């Protein structure tokens, strides 16, 4: 589409479209002296610009494919809400869901997770019958989790559909090793159809020095922080 067509479609002036193109907020290419915008890129731009008051809607506008996000929750109830919203977005986009539950006395069992997903309105039985939902006990470990993501990437290519995988931060390993693991997972997710979410409690993150917290956030492509006070979402941009 020409910028004039984009401007007419959105009901804005051409100058506004030029600014979006220059800033990079509207994906486009420049042919000669003129900008061109793919229809798919425009549709995605509109979808991401839509506002929603629901957690699922706001998370859906935020998440990309592929993606690797860190989610931080103030308590178990809010972490459960984030998990449910994440999976509802995955279902809406026709994806396959994978929940890896690490053994932790603060975390629910897989059966409790399954019941929570039902309570959240997910058609768990149908998704399992269709092979689009798996609930897995996560043994953690550096190589084990990396192998799981490699397998998900391979399967998503075979099925030609997105995979929405949900992990918990592995507190059994040291912070430095966990950060190395997250960097490896980010590389595995690149150029794939996998959306990866790693969840951590706010109180666990608070135990880390500020520098370590910042490093944890920039090893992911985005951060979602849910507390009783509100929801904060941010993106990590590559250096200019």
GIMOJO-V579167 format. One record per residue. N is the residue number from 1. PSI is psi in whole degrees, 0 to 359 (* if undefined). Layout:
N|PSI ; N|PSI
//
This chain:
1|144 ; 2|157 ; 3|328 ; 4|322 ; 5|321 ; 6|316 ; 7|317 ; 8|320 ; 9|319 ; 10|349 ; 11|33 ; 12|172 ; 13|153 ; 14|327 ; 15|322 ; 16|318 ; 17|319 ; 18|318 ; 19|316 ; 20|320 ; 21|315 ; 22|320 ; 23|340 ; 24|3 ; 25|334 ; 26|109 ; 27|133 ; 28|174 ; 29|156 ; 30|119 ; 31|109 ; 32|241 ; 33|9 ; 34|146 ; 35|147 ; 36|141 ; 37|127 ; 38|145 ; 39|319 ; 40|321 ; 41|323 ; 42|318 ; 43|319 ; 44|322 ; 45|317 ; 46|317 ; 47|316 ; 48|339 ; 49|345 ; 50|139 ; 51|142 ; 52|142 ; 53|351 ; 54|153 ; 55|319 ; 56|316 ; 57|317 ; 58|324 ; 59|322 ; 60|324 ; 61|339 ; 62|319 ; 63|142 ; 64|173 ; 65|117 ; 66|170 ; 67|156 ; 68|98 ; 69|150 ; 70|125 ; 71|134 ; 72|126 ; 73|144 ; 74|327 ; 75|179 ; 76|322 ; 77|316 ; 78|327 ; 79|320 ; 80|320 ; 81|319 ; 82|317 ; 83|313 ; 84|317 ; 85|318 ; 86|314 ; 87|328 ; 88|322 ; 89|316 ; 90|318 ; 91|316 ; 92|331 ; 93|13 ; 94|25 ; 95|173 ; 96|136 ; 97|139 ; 98|120 ; 99|117 ; 100|110 ; 101|115 ; 102|149 ; 103|117 ; 104|132 ; 105|340 ; 106|347 ; 107|149 ; 108|160 ; 109|171 ; 110|323 ; 111|322 ; 112|322 ; 113|317 ; 114|316 ; 115|322 ; 116|323 ; 117|322 ; 118|314 ; 119|331 ; 120|359 ; 121|7 ; 122|138 ; 123|77 ; 124|313 ; 125|314 ; 126|316 ; 127|322 ; 128|319 ; 129|324 ; 130|358 ; 131|23 ; 132|9 ; 133|130 ; 134|135 ; 135|118 ; 136|137 ; 137|122 ; 138|116 ; 139|352 ; 140|202 ; 141|150 ; 142|303 ; 143|325 ; 144|315 ; 145|321 ; 146|319 ; 147|321 ; 148|316 ; 149|322 ; 150|318 ; 151|320 ; 152|320 ; 153|315 ; 154|318 ; 155|322 ; 156|326 ; 157|324 ; 158|319 ; 159|341 ; 160|43 ; 161|161 ; 162|153 ; 163|130 ; 164|103 ; 165|135 ; 166|116 ; 167|165 ; 168|148 ; 169|132 ; 170|100 ; 171|353 ; 172|339 ; 173|162 ; 174|159 ; 175|317 ; 176|317 ; 177|320 ; 178|322 ; 179|320 ; 180|321 ; 181|317 ; 182|324 ; 183|319 ; 184|317 ; 185|323 ; 186|318 ; 187|323 ; 188|328 ; 189|332 ; 190|139 ; 191|36 ; 192|183 ; 193|29 ; 194|134 ; 195|115 ; 196|131 ; 197|125 ; 198|125 ; 199|145 ; 200|148 ; 201|147 ; 202|320 ; 203|328 ; 204|320 ; 205|325 ; 206|337 ; 207|347 ; 208|150 ; 209|155 ; 210|322 ; 211|319 ; 212|322 ; 213|316 ; 214|320 ; 215|323 ; 216|320 ; 217|321 ; 218|353 ; 219|355 ; 220|162 ; 221|345 ; 222|163 ; 223|136 ; 224|124 ; 225|116 ; 226|123 ; 227|177 ; 228|338 ; 229|337 ; 230|186 ; 231|130 ; 232|130 ; 233|137 ; 234|156 ; 235|146 ; 236|121 ; 237|144 ; 238|154 ; 239|145 ; 240|*
//
